[in-house]
């Protein structure tokens, strides 16, 4: 039985499943050697507060009322 446990621990020659591919992907290598991956995470971190602020402004009660009034006027023009 000890041999079976060791056989499970070694990596597959070719990872067939998606989770096995993700587990064997060399994330550390790409983060250290590729500017694209490094700046992707920086860009996500910088853009999250910006998108949060836009979302808060777009869903504010004042903006919703303004949007409803604009749509009401537009509907009145067409009828």
PDB file with SEQRES, HELIX, SHEET and CRYST1 records, atoms N, CA, C and O in Angstrom:
SEQRES   1 A   79  UNK UNK UNK UNK UNK UNK UNK UNK UNK UNK UNK UNK UNK          
SEQRES   2 A   79  UNK UNK UNK UNK UNK UNK UNK UNK UNK UNK UNK UNK UNK          
SEQRES   3 A   79  UNK UNK UNK UNK UNK UNK UNK UNK UNK UNK UNK UNK UNK          
SEQRES   4 A   79  UNK UNK UNK UNK UNK UNK UNK UNK UNK UNK UNK UNK UNK          
SEQRES   5 A   79  UNK UNK UNK UNK UNK UNK UNK UNK UNK UNK UNK UNK UNK          
SEQRES   6 A   79  UNK UNK UNK UNK UNK UNK UNK UNK UNK UNK UNK UNK UNK          
SEQRES   7 A   79  UNK                                                          
HELIX    1 AA1 UNK A    2  UNK A    9  1                                   8    
HELIX    2 AA2 UNK A   18  UNK A   24  1                                   7    
HELIX    3 AA3 UNK A   27  UNK A   33  1                                   7    
HELIX    4 AA4 UNK A   35  UNK A   58  1                                  24    
HELIX    5 AA5 UNK A   61  UNK A   78  1                                  18    
CRYST1    1.000    1.000    1.000  90.00  90.00  90.00 P 1           1          
ATOM      1  N   UNK A   1       0.805  -1.187   0.000  1.00  0.00           N  
ATOM      2  CA  UNK A   1       0.000   0.000   0.000  1.00  0.00           C  
ATOM      3  C   UNK A   1       0.854   1.259   0.000  1.00  0.00           C  
ATOM      4  O   UNK A   1       0.416   2.284  -0.524  1.00  0.00           O  
ATOM      5  N   UNK A   2       2.032   1.224   0.556  1.00  0.00           N  
ATOM      6  CA  UNK A   2       2.889   2.398   0.591  1.00  0.00           C  
ATOM      7  C   UNK A   2       3.255   2.839  -0.823  1.00  0.00           C  
ATOM      8  O   UNK A   2       3.368   4.037  -1.082  1.00  0.00           O  
ATOM      9  N   UNK A   3       3.439   1.897  -1.734  1.00  0.00           N  
ATOM     10  CA  UNK A   3       3.779   2.240  -3.115  1.00  0.00           C  
ATOM     11  C   UNK A   3       2.632   2.973  -3.800  1.00  0.00           C  
ATOM     12  O   UNK A   3       2.868   3.866  -4.613  1.00  0.00           O  
ATOM     13  N   UNK A   4       1.408   2.609  -3.485  1.00  0.00           N  
ATOM     14  CA  UNK A   4       0.264   3.283  -4.086  1.00  0.00           C  
ATOM     15  C   UNK A   4       0.186   4.742  -3.648  1.00  0.00           C  
ATOM     16  O   UNK A   4      -0.145   5.608  -4.457  1.00  0.00           O  
ATOM     17  N   UNK A   5       0.480   5.024  -2.401  1.00  0.00           N  
ATOM     18  CA  UNK A   5       0.452   6.398  -1.904  1.00  0.00           C  
ATOM     19  C   UNK A   5       1.539   7.232  -2.572  1.00  0.00           C  
ATOM     20  O   UNK A   5       1.312   8.400  -2.888  1.00  0.00           O  
ATOM     21  N   UNK A   6       2.699   6.657  -2.788  1.00  0.00           N  
ATOM     22  CA  UNK A   6       3.775   7.375  -3.461  1.00  0.00           C  
ATOM     23  C   UNK A   6       3.427   7.613  -4.924  1.00  0.00           C  
ATOM     24  O   UNK A   6       3.758   8.668  -5.466  1.00  0.00           O  
ATOM     25  N   UNK A   7       2.776   6.671  -5.568  1.00  0.00           N  
ATOM     26  CA  UNK A   7       2.418   6.810  -6.967  1.00  0.00           C  
ATOM     27  C   UNK A   7       1.417   7.944  -7.157  1.00  0.00           C  
ATOM     28  O   UNK A   7       1.440   8.615  -8.189  1.00  0.00           O  
ATOM     29  N   UNK A   8       0.555   8.165  -6.202  1.00  0.00           N  
ATOM     30  CA  UNK A   8      -0.437   9.228  -6.300  1.00  0.00           C  
ATOM     31  C   UNK A   8       0.237  10.596  -6.148  1.00  0.00           C  
ATOM     32  O   UNK A   8      -0.218  11.569  -6.749  1.00  0.00           O  
ATOM     33  N   UNK A   9       1.281  10.684  -5.379  1.00  0.00           N  
ATOM     34  CA  UNK A   9       1.933  11.952  -5.094  1.00  0.00           C  
ATOM     35  C   UNK A   9       2.738  12.499  -6.275  1.00  0.00           C  
ATOM     36  O   UNK A   9       2.957  13.708  -6.351  1.00  0.00           O  
ATOM     37  N   UNK A  10       3.173  11.659  -7.177  1.00  0.00           N  
ATOM     38  CA  UNK A  10       3.993  12.162  -8.293  1.00  0.00           C  
ATOM     39  C   UNK A  10       3.105  12.805  -9.355  1.00  0.00           C  
ATOM     40  O   UNK A  10       1.965  12.382  -9.548  1.00  0.00           O  
ATOM     41  N   UNK A  11       3.622  13.825 -10.044  1.00  0.00           N  
ATOM     42  CA  UNK A  11       2.803  14.519 -11.033  1.00  0.00           C  
ATOM     43  C   UNK A  11       2.537  13.648 -12.268  1.00  0.00           C  
ATOM     44  O   UNK A  11       3.325  12.769 -12.617  1.00  0.00           O  
ATOM     45  N   UNK A  12       1.418  13.919 -12.900  1.00  0.00           N  
ATOM     46  CA  UNK A  12       1.065  13.178 -14.109  1.00  0.00           C  
ATOM     47  C   UNK A  12       1.992  13.572 -15.245  1.00  0.00           C  
ATOM     48  O   UNK A  12       2.520  14.684 -15.253  1.00  0.00           O  
ATOM     49  N   UNK A  13       2.199  12.671 -16.213  1.00  0.00           N  
ATOM     50  CA  UNK A  13       3.007  13.009 -17.382  1.00  0.00           C  
ATOM     51  C   UNK A  13       2.296  14.077 -18.199  1.00  0.00           C  
ATOM     52  O   UNK A  13       2.926  15.016 -18.685  1.00  0.00           O  
ATOM     53  N   UNK A  14       1.001  13.934 -18.348  1.00  0.00           N  
ATOM     54  CA  UNK A  14       0.195  14.957 -18.991  1.00  0.00           C  
ATOM     55  C   UNK A  14      -1.051  15.186 -18.141  1.00  0.00           C  
ATOM     56  O   UNK A  14      -1.816  14.249 -17.918  1.00  0.00           O  
ATOM     57  N   UNK A  15      -1.271  16.403 -17.665  1.00  0.00           N  
ATOM     58  CA  UNK A  15      -2.453  16.666 -16.828  1.00  0.00           C  
ATOM     59  C   UNK A  15      -3.716  16.748 -17.695  1.00  0.00           C  
ATOM     60  O   UNK A  15      -3.867  17.675 -18.491  1.00  0.00           O  
ATOM     61  N   UNK A  16      -4.596  15.799 -17.541  1.00  0.00           N  
ATOM     62  CA  UNK A  16      -5.793  15.731 -18.380  1.00  0.00           C  
ATOM     63  C   UNK A  16      -6.901  16.652 -17.887  1.00  0.00           C  
ATOM     64  O   UNK A  16      -7.611  17.239 -18.704  1.00  0.00           O  
ATOM     65  N   UNK A  17      -7.067  16.793 -16.606  1.00  0.00           N  
ATOM     66  CA  UNK A  17      -8.167  17.587 -16.082  1.00  0.00           C  
ATOM     67  C   UNK A  17      -7.743  19.049 -15.936  1.00  0.00           C  
ATOM     68  O   UNK A  17      -6.556  19.361 -15.843  1.00  0.00           O  
ATOM     69  N   UNK A  18      -8.732  19.927 -15.919  1.00  0.00           N  
ATOM     70  CA  UNK A  18      -8.455  21.356 -15.786  1.00  0.00           C  
ATOM     71  C   UNK A  18      -7.770  21.661 -14.457  1.00  0.00           C  
ATOM     72  O   UNK A  18      -6.825  22.449 -14.405  1.00  0.00           O  
ATOM     73  N   UNK A  19      -8.253  21.029 -13.378  1.00  0.00           N  
ATOM     74  CA  UNK A  19      -7.648  21.291 -12.066  1.00  0.00           C  
ATOM     75  C   UNK A  19      -6.201  20.813 -12.021  1.00  0.00           C  
ATOM     76  O   UNK A  19      -5.368  21.443 -11.368  1.00  0.00           O  
ATOM     77  N   UNK A  20      -5.886  19.717 -12.700  1.00  0.00           N  
ATOM     78  CA  UNK A  20      -4.503  19.240 -12.739  1.00  0.00           C  
ATOM     79  C   UNK A  20      -3.624  20.207 -13.538  1.00  0.00           C  
ATOM     80  O   UNK A  20      -2.463  20.428 -13.193  1.00  0.00           O  
ATOM     81  N   UNK A  21      -4.182  20.777 -14.600  1.00  0.00           N  
ATOM     82  CA  UNK A  21      -3.428  21.763 -15.381  1.00  0.00           C  
ATOM     83  C   UNK A  21      -3.155  23.021 -14.562  1.00  0.00           C  
ATOM     84  O   UNK A  21      -2.054  23.570 -14.612  1.00  0.00           O  
ATOM     85  N   UNK A  22      -4.150  23.473 -13.813  1.00  0.00           N  
ATOM     86  CA  UNK A  22      -3.968  24.651 -12.963  1.00  0.00           C  
ATOM     87  C   UNK A  22      -2.939  24.366 -11.876  1.00  0.00           C  
ATOM     88  O   UNK A  22      -2.102  25.215 -11.567  1.00  0.00           O  
ATOM     89  N   UNK A  23      -3.003  23.163 -11.295  1.00  0.00           N  
ATOM     90  CA  UNK A  23      -2.076  22.805 -10.218  1.00  0.00           C  
ATOM     91  C   UNK A  23      -0.632  22.753 -10.717  1.00  0.00           C  
ATOM     92  O   UNK A  23       0.290  23.058  -9.960  1.00  0.00           O  
ATOM     93  N   UNK A  24      -0.425  22.376 -11.968  1.00  0.00           N  
ATOM     94  CA  UNK A  24       0.936  22.257 -12.490  1.00  0.00           C  
ATOM     95  C   UNK A  24       1.413  23.503 -13.233  1.00  0.00           C  
ATOM     96  O   UNK A  24       2.552  23.536 -13.699  1.00  0.00           O  
ATOM     97  N   UNK A  25       0.574  24.520 -13.352  1.00  0.00           N  
ATOM     98  CA  UNK A  25       0.972  25.735 -14.060  1.00  0.00           C  
ATOM     99  C   UNK A  25       2.042  26.465 -13.249  1.00  0.00           C  
ATOM    100  O   UNK A  25       1.895  26.626 -12.038  1.00  0.00           O  
ATOM    101  N   UNK A  26       3.112  26.906 -13.901  1.00  0.00           N  
ATOM    102  CA  UNK A  26       4.213  27.566 -13.172  1.00  0.00           C  
ATOM    103  C   UNK A  26       3.927  29.050 -12.884  1.00  0.00           C  
ATOM    104  O   UNK A  26       4.525  29.931 -13.502  1.00  0.00           O  
ATOM    105  N   UNK A  27       3.019  29.316 -11.952  1.00  0.00           N  
ATOM    106  CA  UNK A  27       2.631  30.691 -11.641  1.00  0.00           C  
ATOM    107  C   UNK A  27       3.816  31.537 -11.200  1.00  0.00           C  
ATOM    108  O   UNK A  27       3.964  32.675 -11.645  1.00  0.00           O  
ATOM    109  N   UNK A  28       4.652  31.000 -10.339  1.00  0.00           N  
ATOM    110  CA  UNK A  28       5.781  31.770  -9.806  1.00  0.00           C  
ATOM    111  C   UNK A  28       6.736  32.186 -10.923  1.00  0.00           C  
ATOM    112  O   UNK A  28       7.236  33.310 -10.923  1.00  0.00           O  
ATOM    113  N   UNK A  29       6.990  31.293 -11.866  1.00  0.00           N  
ATOM    114  CA  UNK A  29       7.876  31.610 -12.986  1.00  0.00           C  
ATOM    115  C   UNK A  29       7.318  32.766 -13.803  1.00  0.00           C  
ATOM    116  O   UNK A  29       8.046  33.701 -14.134  1.00  0.00           O  
ATOM    117  N   UNK A  30       6.024  32.707 -14.130  1.00  0.00           N  
ATOM    118  CA  UNK A  30       5.419  33.759 -14.939  1.00  0.00           C  
ATOM    119  C   UNK A  30       5.359  35.087 -14.193  1.00  0.00           C  
ATOM    120  O   UNK A  30       5.573  36.137 -14.799  1.00  0.00           O  
ATOM    121  N   UNK A  31       5.075  35.067 -12.898  1.00  0.00           N  
ATOM    122  CA  UNK A  31       5.045  36.311 -12.133  1.00  0.00           C  
ATOM    123  C   UNK A  31       6.429  36.955 -12.053  1.00  0.00           C  
ATOM    124  O   UNK A  31       6.549  38.181 -12.064  1.00  0.00           O  
ATOM    125  N   UNK A  32       7.462  36.134 -11.975  1.00  0.00           N  
ATOM    126  CA  UNK A  32       8.826  36.670 -11.876  1.00  0.00           C  
ATOM    127  C   UNK A  32       9.400  37.095 -13.221  1.00  0.00           C  
ATOM    128  O   UNK A  32      10.242  37.992 -13.268  1.00  0.00           O  
ATOM    129  N   UNK A  33       8.967  36.472 -14.315  1.00  0.00           N  
ATOM    130  CA  UNK A  33       9.624  36.690 -15.607  1.00  0.00           C  
ATOM    131  C   UNK A  33       8.759  37.346 -16.670  1.00  0.00           C  
ATOM    132  O   UNK A  33       9.255  37.607 -17.767  1.00  0.00           O  
ATOM    133  N   UNK A  34       7.517  37.620 -16.404  1.00  0.00           N  
ATOM    134  CA  UNK A  34       6.653  38.215 -17.412  1.00  0.00           C  
ATOM    135  C   UNK A  34       6.023  39.491 -16.865  1.00  0.00           C  
ATOM    136  O   UNK A  34       5.337  39.465 -15.844  1.00  0.00           O  
ATOM    137  N   UNK A  35       6.261  40.603 -17.550  1.00  0.00           N  
ATOM    138  CA  UNK A  35       5.709  41.879 -17.104  1.00  0.00           C  
ATOM    139  C   UNK A  35       4.192  41.871 -17.204  1.00  0.00           C  
ATOM    140  O   UNK A  35       3.527  42.548 -16.419  1.00  0.00           O  
ATOM    141  N   UNK A  36       3.630  41.129 -18.140  1.00  0.00           N  
ATOM    142  CA  UNK A  36       2.191  41.128 -18.357  1.00  0.00           C  
ATOM    143  C   UNK A  36       1.435  40.624 -17.137  1.00  0.00           C  
ATOM    144  O   UNK A  36       0.450  41.239 -16.728  1.00  0.00           O  
ATOM    145  N   UNK A  37       1.873  39.526 -16.554  1.00  0.00           N  
ATOM    146  CA  UNK A  37       1.204  38.974 -15.375  1.00  0.00           C  
ATOM    147  C   UNK A  37       1.368  39.893 -14.174  1.00  0.00           C  
ATOM    148  O   UNK A  37       0.430  40.088 -13.400  1.00  0.00           O  
ATOM    149  N   UNK A  38       2.554  40.453 -14.020  1.00  0.00           N  
ATOM    150  CA  UNK A  38       2.813  41.321 -12.884  1.00  0.00           C  
ATOM    151  C   UNK A  38       1.924  42.562 -12.930  1.00  0.00           C  
ATOM    152  O   UNK A  38       1.303  42.920 -11.929  1.00  0.00           O  
ATOM    153  N   UNK A  39       1.861  43.217 -14.088  1.00  0.00           N  
ATOM    154  CA  UNK A  39       1.076  44.438 -14.198  1.00  0.00           C  
ATOM    155  C   UNK A  39      -0.421  44.155 -14.253  1.00  0.00           C  
ATOM    156  O   UNK A  39      -1.222  45.044 -13.967  1.00  0.00           O  
ATOM    157  N   UNK A  40      -0.812  42.943 -14.613  1.00  0.00           N  
ATOM    158  CA  UNK A  40      -2.229  42.583 -14.577  1.00  0.00           C  
ATOM    159  C   UNK A  40      -2.756  42.679 -13.151  1.00  0.00           C  
ATOM    160  O   UNK A  40      -3.814  43.265 -12.920  1.00  0.00           O  
ATOM    161  N   UNK A  41      -2.040  42.117 -12.206  1.00  0.00           N  
ATOM    162  CA  UNK A  41      -2.477  42.153 -10.815  1.00  0.00           C  
ATOM    163  C   UNK A  41      -2.430  43.575 -10.255  1.00  0.00           C  
ATOM    164  O   UNK A  41      -3.284  43.948  -9.451  1.00  0.00           O  
ATOM    165  N   UNK A  42      -1.452  44.364 -10.666  1.00  0.00           N  
ATOM    166  CA  UNK A  42      -1.387  45.755 -10.236  1.00  0.00           C  
ATOM    167  C   UNK A  42      -2.581  46.530 -10.804  1.00  0.00           C  
ATOM    168  O   UNK A  42      -3.205  47.317 -10.093  1.00  0.00           O  
ATOM    169  N   UNK A  43      -2.896  46.308 -12.072  1.00  0.00           N  
ATOM    170  CA  UNK A  43      -4.012  47.007 -12.715  1.00  0.00           C  
ATOM    171  C   UNK A  43      -5.346  46.633 -12.082  1.00  0.00           C  
ATOM    172  O   UNK A  43      -6.211  47.490 -11.908  1.00  0.00           O  
ATOM    173  N   UNK A  44      -5.516  45.369 -11.740  1.00  0.00           N  
ATOM    174  CA  UNK A  44      -6.756  44.953 -11.075  1.00  0.00           C  
ATOM    175  C   UNK A  44      -6.878  45.640  -9.726  1.00  0.00           C  
ATOM    176  O   UNK A  44      -7.954  46.124  -9.372  1.00  0.00           O  
ATOM    177  N   UNK A  45      -5.795  45.688  -8.975  1.00  0.00           N  
ATOM    178  CA  UNK A  45      -5.818  46.333  -7.667  1.00  0.00           C  
ATOM    179  C   UNK A  45      -6.114  47.826  -7.747  1.00  0.00           C  
ATOM    180  O   UNK A  45      -6.795  48.371  -6.878  1.00  0.00           O  
ATOM    181  N   UNK A  46      -5.607  48.488  -8.779  1.00  0.00           N  
ATOM    182  CA  UNK A  46      -5.845  49.923  -8.930  1.00  0.00           C  
ATOM    183  C   UNK A  46      -7.257  50.193  -9.449  1.00  0.00           C  
ATOM    184  O   UNK A  46      -7.877  51.179  -9.051  1.00  0.00           O  
ATOM    185  N   UNK A  47      -7.774  49.335 -10.329  1.00  0.00           N  
ATOM    186  CA  UNK A  47      -9.064  49.612 -10.962  1.00  0.00           C  
ATOM    187  C   UNK A  47     -10.263  49.234 -10.094  1.00  0.00           C  
ATOM    188  O   UNK A  47     -11.347  49.779 -10.302  1.00  0.00           O  
ATOM    189  N   UNK A  48     -10.114  48.339  -9.148  1.00  0.00           N  
ATOM    190  CA  UNK A  48     -11.254  47.945  -8.305  1.00  0.00           C  
ATOM    191  C   UNK A  48     -11.856  49.142  -7.566  1.00  0.00           C  
ATOM    192  O   UNK A  48     -13.079  49.281  -7.584  1.00  0.00           O  
ATOM    193  N   UNK A  49     -11.078  50.016  -6.917  1.00  0.00           N  
ATOM    194  CA  UNK A  49     -11.706  51.175  -6.260  1.00  0.00           C  
ATOM    195  C   UNK A  49     -12.379  52.126  -7.254  1.00  0.00           C  
ATOM    196  O   UNK A  49     -13.401  52.734  -6.934  1.00  0.00           O  
ATOM    197  N   UNK A  50     -11.816  52.255  -8.441  1.00  0.00           N  
ATOM    198  CA  UNK A  50     -12.413  53.139  -9.452  1.00  0.00           C  
ATOM    199  C   UNK A  50     -13.766  52.595  -9.891  1.00  0.00           C  
ATOM    200  O   UNK A  50     -14.741  53.344  -9.952  1.00  0.00           O  
ATOM    201  N   UNK A  51     -13.839  51.297 -10.197  1.00  0.00           N  
ATOM    202  CA  UNK A  51     -15.106  50.695 -10.606  1.00  0.00           C  
ATOM    203  C   UNK A  51     -16.115  50.694  -9.463  1.00  0.00           C  
ATOM    204  O   UNK A  51     -17.316  50.822  -9.702  1.00  0.00           O  
ATOM    205  N   UNK A  52     -15.649  50.553  -8.239  1.00  0.00           N  
ATOM    206  CA  UNK A  52     -16.548  50.610  -7.081  1.00  0.00           C  
ATOM    207  C   UNK A  52     -17.186  51.993  -6.978  1.00  0.00           C  
ATOM    208  O   UNK A  52     -18.388  52.109  -6.739  1.00  0.00           O  
ATOM    209  N   UNK A  53     -16.389  53.031  -7.156  1.00  0.00           N  
ATOM    210  CA  UNK A  53     -16.903  54.399  -7.089  1.00  0.00           C  
ATOM    211  C   UNK A  53     -17.903  54.656  -8.216  1.00  0.00           C  
ATOM    212  O   UNK A  53     -18.943  55.272  -7.981  1.00  0.00           O  
ATOM    213  N   UNK A  54     -17.614  54.202  -9.421  1.00  0.00           N  
ATOM    214  CA  UNK A  54     -18.540  54.354 -10.546  1.00  0.00           C  
ATOM    215  C   UNK A  54     -19.848  53.630 -10.256  1.00  0.00           C  
ATOM    216  O   UNK A  54     -20.925  54.156 -10.533  1.00  0.00           O  
ATOM    217  N   UNK A  55     -19.760  52.436  -9.703  1.00  0.00           N  
ATOM    218  CA  UNK A  55     -20.946  51.654  -9.371  1.00  0.00           C  
ATOM    219  C   UNK A  55     -21.796  52.368  -8.319  1.00  0.00           C  
ATOM    220  O   UNK A  55     -23.021  52.413  -8.436  1.00  0.00           O  
ATOM    221  N   UNK A  56     -21.149  52.923  -7.296  1.00  0.00           N  
ATOM    222  CA  UNK A  56     -21.889  53.648  -6.254  1.00  0.00           C  
ATOM    223  C   UNK A  56     -22.587  54.879  -6.837  1.00  0.00           C  
ATOM    224  O   UNK A  56     -23.729  55.165  -6.479  1.00  0.00           O  
ATOM    225  N   UNK A  57     -21.912  55.611  -7.730  1.00  0.00           N  
ATOM    226  CA  UNK A  57     -22.513  56.787  -8.337  1.00  0.00           C  
ATOM    227  C   UNK A  57     -23.665  56.413  -9.271  1.00  0.00           C  
ATOM    228  O   UNK A  57     -24.692  57.091  -9.288  1.00  0.00           O  
ATOM    229  N   UNK A  58     -23.503  55.352 -10.038  1.00  0.00           N  
ATOM    230  CA  UNK A  58     -24.537  54.939 -10.986  1.00  0.00           C  
ATOM    231  C   UNK A  58     -25.780  54.425 -10.273  1.00  0.00           C  
ATOM    232  O   UNK A  58     -26.885  54.593 -10.789  1.00  0.00           O  
ATOM    233  N   UNK A  59     -25.637  53.811  -9.118  1.00  0.00           N  
ATOM    234  CA  UNK A  59     -26.782  53.249  -8.392  1.00  0.00           C  
ATOM    235  C   UNK A  59     -27.265  54.129  -7.252  1.00  0.00           C  
ATOM    236  O   UNK A  59     -28.013  53.668  -6.390  1.00  0.00           O  
ATOM    237  N   UNK A  60     -26.850  55.380  -7.236  1.00  0.00           N  
ATOM    238  CA  UNK A  60     -27.317  56.276  -6.181  1.00  0.00           C  
ATOM    239  C   UNK A  60     -28.788  56.608  -6.422  1.00  0.00           C  
ATOM    240  O   UNK A  60     -29.236  56.615  -7.568  1.00  0.00           O  
ATOM    241  N   UNK A  61     -29.544  56.881  -5.361  1.00  0.00           N  
ATOM    242  CA  UNK A  61     -30.969  57.207  -5.529  1.00  0.00           C  
ATOM    243  C   UNK A  61     -31.199  58.432  -6.420  1.00  0.00           C  
ATOM    244  O   UNK A  61     -32.157  58.457  -7.192  1.00  0.00           O  
ATOM    245  N   UNK A  62     -30.339  59.441  -6.325  1.00  0.00           N  
ATOM    246  CA  UNK A  62     -30.489  60.634  -7.159  1.00  0.00           C  
ATOM    247  C   UNK A  62     -30.326  60.295  -8.641  1.00  0.00           C  
ATOM    248  O   UNK A  62     -31.076  60.795  -9.480  1.00  0.00           O  
ATOM    249  N   UNK A  63     -29.354  59.452  -8.961  1.00  0.00           N  
ATOM    250  CA  UNK A  63     -29.132  59.078 -10.347  1.00  0.00           C  
ATOM    251  C   UNK A  63     -30.271  58.200 -10.867  1.00  0.00           C  
ATOM    252  O   UNK A  63     -30.673  58.328 -12.023  1.00  0.00           O  
ATOM    253  N   UNK A  64     -30.787  57.318 -10.026  1.00  0.00           N  
ATOM    254  CA  UNK A  64     -31.915  56.481 -10.443  1.00  0.00           C  
ATOM    255  C   UNK A  64     -33.144  57.333 -10.732  1.00  0.00           C  
ATOM    256  O   UNK A  64     -33.865  57.074 -11.696  1.00  0.00           O  
ATOM    257  N   UNK A  65     -33.389  58.354  -9.901  1.00  0.00           N  
ATOM    258  CA  UNK A  65     -34.528  59.248 -10.133  1.00  0.00           C  
ATOM    259  C   UNK A  65     -34.337  60.043 -11.423  1.00  0.00           C  
ATOM    260  O   UNK A  65     -35.277  60.210 -12.200  1.00  0.00           O  
ATOM    261  N   UNK A  66     -33.121  60.530 -11.646  1.00  0.00           N  
ATOM    262  CA  UNK A  66     -32.821  61.276 -12.873  1.00  0.00           C  
ATOM    263  C   UNK A  66     -33.027  60.393 -14.098  1.00  0.00           C  
ATOM    264  O   UNK A  66     -33.584  60.843 -15.099  1.00  0.00           O  
ATOM    265  N   UNK A  67     -32.586  59.149 -14.027  1.00  0.00           N  
ATOM    266  CA  UNK A  67     -32.720  58.204 -15.137  1.00  0.00           C  
ATOM    267  C   UNK A  67     -34.199  57.891 -15.403  1.00  0.00           C  
ATOM    268  O   UNK A  67     -34.620  57.824 -16.558  1.00  0.00           O  
ATOM    269  N   UNK A  68     -34.986  57.700 -14.333  1.00  0.00           N  
ATOM    270  CA  UNK A  68     -36.410  57.413 -14.499  1.00  0.00           C  
ATOM    271  C   UNK A  68     -37.117  58.606 -15.136  1.00  0.00           C  
ATOM    272  O   UNK A  68     -37.986  58.420 -15.988  1.00  0.00           O  
ATOM    273  N   UNK A  69     -36.762  59.824 -14.739  1.00  0.00           N  
ATOM    274  CA  UNK A  69     -37.364  61.028 -15.321  1.00  0.00           C  
ATOM    275  C   UNK A  69     -37.001  61.157 -16.797  1.00  0.00           C  
ATOM    276  O   UNK A  69     -37.844  61.519 -17.618  1.00  0.00           O  
ATOM    277  N   UNK A  70     -35.761  60.863 -17.127  1.00  0.00           N  
ATOM    278  CA  UNK A  70     -35.318  60.926 -18.509  1.00  0.00           C  
ATOM    279  C   UNK A  70     -36.086  59.906 -19.366  1.00  0.00           C  
ATOM    280  O   UNK A  70     -36.510  60.218 -20.479  1.00  0.00           O  
ATOM    281  N   UNK A  71     -36.257  58.703 -18.843  1.00  0.00           N  
ATOM    282  CA  UNK A  71     -37.002  57.670 -19.572  1.00  0.00           C  
ATOM    283  C   UNK A  71     -38.489  58.033 -19.683  1.00  0.00           C  
ATOM    284  O   UNK A  71     -39.123  57.736 -20.695  1.00  0.00           O  
ATOM    285  N   UNK A  72     -39.047  58.675 -18.644  1.00  0.00           N  
ATOM    286  CA  UNK A  72     -40.442  59.085 -18.680  1.00  0.00           C  
ATOM    287  C   UNK A  72     -40.657  60.130 -19.768  1.00  0.00           C  
ATOM    288  O   UNK A  72     -41.632  60.051 -20.515  1.00  0.00           O  
ATOM    289  N   UNK A  73     -39.750  61.118 -19.867  1.00  0.00           N  
ATOM    290  CA  UNK A  73     -39.843  62.146 -20.905  1.00  0.00           C  
ATOM    291  C   UNK A  73     -39.703  61.535 -22.299  1.00  0.00           C  
ATOM    292  O   UNK A  73     -40.413  61.913 -23.231  1.00  0.00           O  
ATOM    293  N   UNK A  74     -38.782  60.590 -22.423  1.00  0.00           N  
ATOM    294  CA  UNK A  74     -38.575  59.932 -23.710  1.00  0.00           C  
ATOM    295  C   UNK A  74     -39.816  59.161 -24.131  1.00  0.00           C  
ATOM    296  O   UNK A  74     -40.200  59.190 -25.301  1.00  0.00           O  
ATOM    297  N   UNK A  75     -40.443  58.475 -23.191  1.00  0.00           N  
ATOM    298  CA  UNK A  75     -41.662  57.727 -23.491  1.00  0.00           C  
ATOM    299  C   UNK A  75     -42.801  58.672 -23.850  1.00  0.00           C  
ATOM    300  O   UNK A  75     -43.609  58.358 -24.724  1.00  0.00           O  
ATOM    301  N   UNK A  76     -42.878  59.841 -23.178  1.00  0.00           N  
ATOM    302  CA  UNK A  76     -43.926  60.806 -23.469  1.00  0.00           C  
ATOM    303  C   UNK A  76     -43.774  61.395 -24.859  1.00  0.00           C  
ATOM    304  O   UNK A  76     -44.772  61.686 -25.518  1.00  0.00           O  
ATOM    305  N   UNK A  77     -42.545  61.577 -25.317  1.00  0.00           N  
ATOM    306  CA  UNK A  77     -42.295  62.121 -26.668  1.00  0.00           C  
ATOM    307  C   UNK A  77     -42.753  61.145 -27.743  1.00  0.00           C  
ATOM    308  O   UNK A  77     -43.235  61.568 -28.793  1.00  0.00           O  
ATOM    309  N   UNK A  78     -42.613  59.883 -27.503  1.00  0.00           N  
ATOM    310  CA  UNK A  78     -42.962  58.876 -28.512  1.00  0.00           C  
ATOM    311  C   UNK A  78     -44.452  58.594 -28.564  1.00  0.00           C  
ATOM    312  O   UNK A  78     -44.917  57.986 -29.528  1.00  0.00           O  
ATOM    313  N   UNK A  79     -45.214  59.010 -27.570  1.00  0.00           N  
ATOM    314  CA  UNK A  79     -46.660  58.727 -27.563  1.00  0.00           C  
ATOM    315  C   UNK A  79     -47.458  59.935 -27.885  1.00  0.00           C  
ATOM    316  O   UNK A  79     -48.687  59.871 -27.922  1.00  0.00           O  
TER     317      UNK A  79                                                      
END                                                                             
